Amino acid sequence: MVVIFLFGMGILEVCHTGMAVCRKTLTLNDSEDLKSTINFDNHFTATHVLHPATYLNKLLVSSAEGGLQLWNILTKLVVLMY
């Protein structure tokens, strides 16, 4: 399963193995650049993604195994695991 998520001026793609953040410029010369990728652990199968309104550069990702991870997509680090 792949989830496409609009995040600021970018597009975020989340699949079961990781996240890819693409920057999409909204100009006449539309270009799409891969900005960064994040790989999940082998024991974390992503199913959904949510951007909490007041959390800057953070995404909450749920897994099929029942856990949640709060990611900072700029630093590419897990902030919290639930």
Buried (B, 14 or more C-beta within 10 A) or exposed (E): EEBEBEBEEBBBBBEBBBBBBBBBEEEEEEEEEEBEEBEBEEEBBBEBBBBEEEEEEBBBBBBEEEBBBBBBBEEEEBBEEE
